[in-house]
Amino acid sequence: MQTSTVFLTLLGLCALSFFVGRHRSRILGMAGGGLGSLNSLPKHYGYMAALWAGLPAFFLFLAWLALEGHFIQSMVVASLPAEIQAMSDDEIGLYYNQLVGYAQGSVDRSMLNEDQIAAANNYQQLVAKGQAMKFLLVGSLAVLGGMLATIRVSPELRARNHVENIFKWILFSCSFIAVLTTLGIVLSVLFEAIRFFQVITISDFLLGLQWSPQMAIRADQVGASGSFGFVPLLVGTLLISFVAMFIAVPIGLMSAIYLSEYASRRFRAITKPVLEILAGVPTVVYGFFAALTVAPFIRDLGESLGLTVASESALAAGLVMGIMIIPFVMSLSDDIISAVPDSMREASLGMGATMNETIRKVLMPAALPGIVGGILLAVSRAIGETMIVVMAAGLSAKLTVNPLEAVTTITVQIVTLLVGDQEFDSPKTLAAFALGLVLFFVTLSLNVIALYVVRKYREQYD
């Protein structure tokens, strides 16, 4: 049985258990004088039966998927000749992958020997038996769980509390998994960054003014400076982000104010979705627009004014990035301003204030915590953008605050360092993890500052 078939069968058994459990509760309720004699609603008994049928079987299903490949590989390798088992782990892995490819139809028979063909046939048999056993065990456990839950159904059973406790633990597990995932990401980046800092000192990395991660393989190699100064990348990232936010925040915020306070309902219902379409445009399209349209226009405009403008400038990348971020600022700010209680508007207007004064002195201060959160989201979006910078700002790590020159960002360098076949023992590759770690702390600092601002103004206007 295919994995999708097993999963759909499990869903079907859960649905069947729900209807059976709900029907049994109704029968018992009517026998006891009506549904009011039940401790919980009939649907809660159905949910309990479905959860009992689905959760244990689903966990078995996940465990089987996680361990199936390892056990099949161990059994197939154990059946190979002794001279094959005596090879190194890498050679056995390559040998095994070839026979698996043949069994799945992606490797030609002429590339295998007779032992591999026999092992491939054994692999196919083990896979077929494993799928059948998986279907049987998962289905049997689901049926058993549903039956036990149905038998437990009684008017005195607190099914609603039982279901709520199960969902509480499910939600806790999801939150715990999210925390563990975040912790795993941070630790994986941290450990690799520590390996980098064992070669390159932290002071050279954080205070260095030149970025040229070309490590020499030979003593006489030319063009391998091996400079890992982080400052040019940070300045380039902040420069492009500043240009983007200089465009996105005023336009997005004023658009939100107009849509929420001045525009008619019909105009708002049409305009807001149209503006939000910008958020769905792939970033590579923005990159093409920046490289083919905006960058040449800015270069020609600068030359007409007697200015020297690079073909790939921070200004071009920042302008297009700002256009891309406008929907984030506009949509979030519009929702936040619209959520301000109408009583505050009416009280201000009733006291004789104009709409302009009401917006400046009442609505904006009240909505400021949410607006700060929206701007923070936009800043994070700008700092993490890659494609637009690659196509419109280039890869040159220059220490400059001139938006007319070519610069690069942290994310672009991370991608550049990890492109292609890389050895993770080289400082050049490990530098990507150091950049990621510093970028994490930069984003964390922005979050802390924004949280402070939000709490300060929330206490003032609550």
LUMRO-323316 format. One line per 4 residues: number of its first residue (from 1); for each residue x, y, z of C-alpha. Coordinates in nm, 3 decimals. Example, Ala and Ser with C-alpha at 12.3 -4.5 7.8 and 13.67 -1.06 7.14 Angstrom:
1	1.230 -0.450 0.780  1.367 -0.106 0.714
This chain:
1	0.000 0.000 0.000  0.118 0.348 -0.082  0.174 0.592 0.202  -0.106 0.816 0.073
5	-0.346 0.519 0.073  -0.262 0.440 0.435  -0.309 0.802 0.535  -0.645 0.834 0.358
9	-0.759 0.508 0.514  -0.665 0.643 0.856  -0.869 0.957 0.791  -1.162 0.744 0.685
13	-1.145 0.535 1.002  -1.132 0.853 1.212  -1.444 0.984 1.039  -1.618 0.650 1.090
17	-1.525 0.649 1.459  -1.666 1.002 1.493  -2.004 0.906 1.350  -2.020 0.581 1.548
21	-1.929 0.752 1.877  -2.177 1.033 1.818  -2.455 0.788 1.723  -2.395 0.573 2.031
25	-2.409 0.879 2.259  -2.741 0.979 2.107  -2.883 0.632 2.161  -2.773 0.629 2.525
29	-2.904 0.982 2.573  -3.248 0.902 2.435  -3.260 0.588 2.649  -3.182 0.799 2.957
33	-3.462 1.046 2.897  -3.320 1.274 2.629  -2.994 1.431 2.515  -3.004 1.650 2.823
37	-2.904 1.349 3.030  -2.563 1.341 2.860  -2.274 1.513 3.033  -2.147 1.646 2.698
41	-2.285 1.710 2.354  -2.299 1.412 2.115  -2.033 1.569 1.893  -1.786 1.564 2.183
45	-1.826 1.188 2.214  -1.766 1.164 1.840  -1.453 1.378 1.866  -1.326 1.159 2.149
49	-1.374 0.843 1.944  -1.205 1.000 1.641  -0.906 1.114 1.848  -0.867 0.773 2.008
53	-0.875 0.616 1.664  -0.648 0.867 1.496  -0.375 0.977 1.734  -0.215 0.641 1.833
57	-0.237 0.515 1.476  -0.093 0.841 1.342  0.204 0.826 1.578  0.266 0.465 1.473
61	0.241 0.578 1.111  0.503 0.851 1.164  0.736 0.618 1.352  0.707 0.360 1.076
65	0.792 0.617 0.810  1.095 0.732 1.010  1.237 0.385 1.075  1.125 0.190 0.768
69	1.411 0.294 0.542  1.677 0.220 0.803  1.546 -0.128 0.879  1.507 -0.221 0.512
73	1.860 -0.102 0.438  1.998 -0.301 0.731  1.820 -0.617 0.616  1.929 -0.575 0.255
77	2.292 -0.504 0.349  2.292 -0.806 0.582  2.196 -1.028 0.288  2.487 -0.908 0.072
81	2.805 -1.114 0.031  3.072 -1.081 0.299  3.316 -0.897 0.071  3.054 -0.627 0.014
85	2.981 -0.590 0.384  3.355 -0.547 0.447  3.363 -0.227 0.241  3.352 0.121 0.396
89	3.021 0.283 0.488  3.043 0.524 0.192  3.106 0.241 -0.053  2.820 0.036 0.092
93	2.595 0.340 0.068  2.681 0.388 -0.301  2.632 0.015 -0.365  2.294 0.023 -0.190
97	2.179 0.337 -0.374  2.252 0.174 -0.707  2.038 -0.130 -0.633  1.760 0.086 -0.492
101	1.768 0.296 -0.809  1.738 -0.021 -1.016  1.445 -0.141 -0.802  1.272 0.194 -0.855
105	1.342 0.196 -1.228  1.589 0.483 -1.244  1.909 0.278 -1.299  1.976 0.050 -1.597
109	2.032 -0.321 -1.538  2.366 -0.314 -1.720  2.515 -0.100 -1.443  2.459 -0.369 -1.177
113	2.610 -0.709 -1.107  2.417 -1.022 -1.019  2.450 -0.969 -0.645  2.301 -0.621 -0.674
117	2.014 -0.749 -0.888  1.936 -1.018 -0.631  1.955 -0.759 -0.353  1.727 -0.527 -0.553
121	1.468 -0.804 -0.579  1.501 -0.861 -0.205  1.455 -0.487 -0.152  1.134 -0.486 -0.355
125	0.996 -0.776 -0.155  1.082 -0.611 0.176  0.922 -0.285 0.067  0.604 -0.465 -0.040
129	0.585 -0.659 0.288  0.656 -0.343 0.487  0.378 -0.151 0.314  0.130 -0.429 0.371
133	0.230 -0.461 0.736  0.213 -0.083 0.779  -0.140 -0.075 0.640  -0.246 -0.368 0.860
137	-0.096 -0.236 1.185  -0.205 0.126 1.139  -0.556 0.023 1.039  -0.587 -0.230 1.322
141	-0.470 0.022 1.581  -0.716 0.283 1.449  -1.005 0.036 1.463  -0.905 -0.079 1.812
145	-0.880 0.277 1.941  -1.214 0.372 1.793  -1.381 0.064 1.942  -1.240 0.126 2.289
149	-1.353 0.489 2.280  -1.700 0.389 2.161  -1.734 0.131 2.436  -1.641 0.395 2.696
153	-1.923 0.624 2.584  -2.172 0.673 2.867  -2.397 0.957 2.988  -2.162 1.020 3.283
157	-1.844 1.044 3.074  -1.701 1.399 3.055  -1.620 1.375 2.687  -1.584 1.750 2.637
161	-1.318 1.778 2.908  -1.144 1.474 2.765  -1.136 1.624 2.414  -1.022 1.966 2.539
165	-0.736 1.810 2.736  -0.621 1.620 2.428  -0.630 1.934 2.215  -0.446 2.125 2.485
169	-0.164 1.874 2.473  -0.166 1.879 2.093  -0.131 2.258 2.095  0.141 2.239 2.360
173	0.327 1.983 2.149  0.307 2.207 1.842  0.439 2.503 2.041  0.716 2.289 2.187
177	0.813 2.166 1.839  0.828 2.527 1.718  1.054 2.619 2.010  1.276 2.318 1.950
181	1.299 2.400 1.580  1.405 2.756 1.657  1.656 2.634 1.913  1.792 2.377 1.668
185	1.840 2.641 1.398  2.018 2.876 1.637  2.244 2.602 1.775  2.332 2.465 1.432
189	2.433 2.812 1.315  2.612 2.881 1.643  2.825 2.565 1.635  2.939 2.628 1.278
193	3.006 2.994 1.359  3.224 2.887 1.653  3.431 2.678 1.414  3.473 2.985 1.196
197	3.578 3.204 1.490  3.843 2.948 1.582  4.015 3.043 1.255  3.915 3.408 1.220
201	3.902 3.614 1.539  3.576 3.781 1.637  3.739 4.125 1.640  3.868 4.083 1.284
205	3.523 3.973 1.173  3.312 4.237 1.349  3.551 4.529 1.307  3.715 4.445 0.975
209	3.664 4.695 0.694  3.732 4.465 0.399  3.535 4.162 0.281  3.712 3.926 0.042
213	3.656 3.564 0.149  3.904 3.405 -0.090  4.120 3.169 0.112  4.446 3.056 -0.042
217	4.484 2.686 -0.112  4.852 2.720 -0.203  5.114 2.956 -0.067  5.178 3.106 -0.415
221	4.810 3.148 -0.507  4.719 3.491 -0.648  4.400 3.677 -0.563  4.328 3.507 -0.231
225	4.321 3.783 0.026  4.116 3.606 0.291  3.965 3.921 0.443  3.649 3.862 0.649
229	3.552 4.211 0.762  3.179 4.224 0.840  3.136 4.602 0.842  3.096 4.656 0.462
233	2.818 4.396 0.450  2.637 4.549 0.747  2.661 4.898 0.601  2.535 4.776 0.263
237	2.244 4.594 0.424  2.143 4.895 0.632  2.185 5.133 0.336  1.954 4.938 0.106
241	1.707 4.876 0.389  1.704 5.248 0.473  1.628 5.341 0.112  1.352 5.079 0.100
245	1.193 5.194 0.424  1.223 5.559 0.317  0.996 5.467 0.027  0.770 5.207 0.189
249	0.685 5.363 0.526  0.552 5.705 0.415  0.365 5.573 0.111  0.230 5.268 0.291
253	0.127 5.459 0.603  -0.042 5.742 0.415  -0.219 5.492 0.192  -0.347 5.315 0.501
257	-0.472 5.642 0.652  -0.658 5.732 0.334  -0.815 5.388 0.293  -0.927 5.363 0.655
261	-1.046 5.721 0.715  -1.123 5.895 0.385  -1.197 5.636 0.116  -1.546 5.504 0.055
265	-1.623 5.141 0.127  -1.649 5.057 -0.240  -1.319 5.224 -0.326  -1.148 5.054 -0.029
269	-1.288 4.714 -0.123  -1.138 4.748 -0.471  -0.812 4.931 -0.401  -0.682 4.735 -0.105
273	-0.682 4.392 -0.279  -0.523 4.549 -0.587  -0.241 4.696 -0.377  -0.196 4.368 -0.193
277	-0.131 4.194 -0.524  0.215 4.352 -0.507  0.290 4.128 -0.208  0.229 3.818 -0.420
281	0.466 3.910 -0.702  0.778 3.686 -0.690  1.090 3.871 -0.581  1.275 3.758 -0.894
285	1.024 3.961 -1.098  1.107 4.266 -0.888  1.472 4.187 -0.948  1.425 4.185 -1.326
289	1.228 4.511 -1.302  1.507 4.669 -1.097  1.788 4.545 -1.322  1.626 4.614 -1.659
293	1.418 4.924 -1.592  1.492 5.110 -1.269  1.872 5.077 -1.263  1.923 5.203 -1.624
297	1.676 5.487 -1.562  1.860 5.600 -1.247  2.197 5.572 -1.425  2.077 5.780 -1.722
301	1.912 6.034 -1.492  2.229 6.067 -1.285  2.444 6.113 -1.595  2.211 6.384 -1.721
305	2.265 6.563 -1.389  2.640 6.516 -1.399  2.647 6.241 -1.135  2.836 5.913 -1.148
309	2.590 5.630 -1.093  2.688 5.264 -1.092  2.503 5.025 -1.321  2.406 4.830 -1.012
313	2.337 5.077 -0.734  2.195 5.059 -0.385  1.941 5.324 -0.481  1.789 5.108 -0.755
317	1.767 4.803 -0.531  1.628 5.007 -0.242  1.361 5.177 -0.455  1.227 4.850 -0.594
321	1.249 4.683 -0.255  1.050 4.971 -0.109  0.780 4.921 -0.373  0.770 4.554 -0.281
325	0.731 4.631 0.092  0.455 4.894 0.052  0.173 4.633 0.073  0.306 4.501 0.405
329	0.308 4.844 0.567  -0.018 4.953 0.405  -0.222 4.643 0.481  -0.110 4.604 0.841
333	-0.140 4.974 0.918  -0.485 4.990 0.761  -0.611 4.700 0.973  -0.459 4.851 1.288
337	-0.600 5.200 1.232  -0.941 5.057 1.147  -0.935 4.861 1.473  -0.915 5.178 1.684
341	-1.253 5.212 1.862  -1.500 5.441 1.690  -1.571 5.605 2.024  -1.228 5.773 2.011
345	-1.299 5.915 1.665  -1.645 6.033 1.760  -1.525 6.190 2.085  -1.251 6.382 1.906
349	-1.480 6.503 1.629  -1.749 6.587 1.884  -1.504 6.812 2.067  -1.458 7.013 1.748
353	-1.137 6.860 1.618  -1.092 6.829 1.244  -1.034 6.495 1.077  -0.669 6.587 1.031
357	-0.628 6.664 1.402  -0.817 6.348 1.497  -0.582 6.137 1.288  -0.264 6.305 1.415
361	-0.349 6.339 1.782  -0.589 6.050 1.851  -0.582 5.768 1.597  -0.210 5.756 1.521
365	-0.095 5.755 1.886  -0.353 5.487 1.971  -0.252 5.272 1.674  0.122 5.334 1.713
369	0.208 5.001 1.883  0.054 4.803 1.597  0.207 5.031 1.335  0.551 4.982 1.490
373	0.497 4.607 1.467  0.405 4.638 1.100  0.710 4.850 1.027  0.925 4.596 1.208
377	0.787 4.323 0.984  0.871 4.538 0.683  1.227 4.599 0.810  1.278 4.227 0.861
381	1.149 4.170 0.508  1.395 4.424 0.372  1.694 4.287 0.565  1.621 3.931 0.451
385	1.567 4.010 0.083  1.816 3.849 -0.156  1.705 3.832 -0.520  1.654 4.204 -0.574
389	1.997 4.283 -0.429  2.168 4.015 -0.635  2.019 4.143 -0.960  2.014 4.518 -0.893
393	2.288 4.598 -0.638  2.555 4.345 -0.729  2.806 4.151 -0.522  3.061 4.421 -0.454
397	3.132 4.461 -0.081  3.214 4.831 -0.062  3.226 5.032 0.258  3.020 5.329 0.148
401	2.701 5.513 0.238  2.660 5.653 -0.112  2.338 5.502 -0.255  2.462 5.564 -0.610
405	2.737 5.303 -0.574  2.717 4.924 -0.588  2.697 4.744 -0.254  2.598 4.403 -0.130
409	2.411 4.263 0.171  2.456 3.990 0.428  2.199 3.757 0.275  2.353 3.784 -0.071
413	2.694 3.689 0.063  2.546 3.393 0.253  2.400 3.263 -0.072  2.723 3.329 -0.261
417	2.935 3.143 -0.007  2.710 2.837 -0.011  2.658 2.806 -0.386  2.801 2.495 -0.550
421	3.001 2.214 -0.397  3.158 2.343 -0.078  3.374 2.192 0.192  3.250 2.285 0.538
425	3.603 2.280 0.678  3.694 2.597 0.491  3.666 2.941 0.659  3.513 3.069 0.336
429	3.212 2.840 0.374  3.191 2.867 0.753  3.177 3.245 0.716  2.819 3.205 0.593
433	2.717 3.071 0.934  2.894 3.356 1.110  2.703 3.601 0.892  2.379 3.422 0.971
437	2.450 3.438 1.344  2.521 3.811 1.338  2.212 3.870 1.124  2.010 3.679 1.382
441	2.130 3.908 1.659  2.061 4.218 1.447  1.703 4.104 1.392  1.670 4.015 1.760
445	1.785 4.364 1.857  1.521 4.516 1.630  1.258 4.301 1.796  1.367 4.409 2.143
449	1.359 4.778 2.049  1.017 4.744 1.888  0.884 4.554 2.188  1.000 4.833 2.417
453	0.829 5.097 2.204  0.507 4.894 2.181  0.489 4.839 2.556  0.563 5.204 2.634
457	0.286 5.343 2.414  0.042 5.063 2.496  0.062 5.155 2.864  0.000 5.518 2.771
461	-0.305 5.465 2.551  -0.474 5.158 2.701
